[in-house]
Amino acid sequence: MINRSREGLIFAVAAFIMWGLLPIYWKTLKEVPPLEVLCHRVVWSFFFLAVVLSLKKRWVEVITALQDKKVKILLAASSSLIGVNWFVFIWSITNDHVVEASLGYYINPLVNILLGFIFMNEKLNRLQGAAICCAFAGVLYSVIDLGKFPYIALTLAVSFALYGLVRKVMKVESLPGLFVETAVLTPLAGGYLLWLATEGTLCLGQIGGETDALLIGTGVVTSIPLLCFANGARRLKLMTLGMLQYIAPTLMLLLGIFIYNEPFDNARLVTFCFIWTGIAIYLFDSIHRQMKRPKGIA
């Protein structure tokens, strides 16, 4: 059991570190339009995941998922949501909004709680309500003091939370699910790349070998963290995963401030303090509820 937990911890930490450092990868593709980067990410992820499914001999799970009409509809919805999330994230990084992107992933767990309350009839206790109110106060402060609605942060938080909600409802494993999602998006993405090629504006093969390798590698950097996370999630308690998930936005925030020199004035600090307070309340509540459970309950 100890070895299993240790392995899970290694996989999960590796996944969150890779996600947290992903802005570095997208920054190197700044010369390529975000929409083209997104399309490459979809297409190359599709091919990479097809190889992984073949190696793991898990095509049966894909076929089983596609035989269920309800699952097919839900996968179409999740495909749209992950497509929006990926595009906004890539755009925000390449347009110097790393700090605001990190804010989105700090908010995301609190949005998850709210969606669970609205759509899944999950009970919202006082501490969870207080955590959500803190997040709302942070967003409101940003609007009033900065005169700017944090649309990037909220789009990332809400789209990923809705994506998680849809995936929770259909109960399809991460690997076959992501493959089907990329399969749904690949005709559109591939068609757009072909159109760019006919127009002579496709960046692949035009800028340089390094850029070509990075574009093709988008499939790998998308899939590897997901596979690590899936392996970690099977071995760890949800509470542990809940605490580890803040590694990614913290790394993004540090990159935005110290590597990419994005502004982080007092107004932004206050906004983040509201969010961090909400997160602290959320984590305290999660730990408290876990400790109150009988040991036999997972």
Secondary structure, 3 states (H helix, E strand, C coil): CHHHHHHHHHHHHHHHHHHHHHHHHHHCCCCCCHHHHHHHHHHHHHHHHHHHHHHHCCHHHHHHHHCCHHHHHHHHHHHHHHHHHHHHHHHHHHCCCHHHHHHHHHHHHHHHHHHHHHHCCCCCCHHHHHHHHHHHHHHHHHHHHHCCCCHHHHHHHHHHHHHHHHHHHHCCCHHHHHHHHHHHHHHHHHHHHHHHHHHCCCCCCCCCHHHHHHHHCHHHHHHHHHHHHHHHHCCCCHHHHHHHCCHHHHHHHHHHHHHCCCCCCHHHHHHHHHHHHHHHHHHHHHHHHHHHCCCCCC
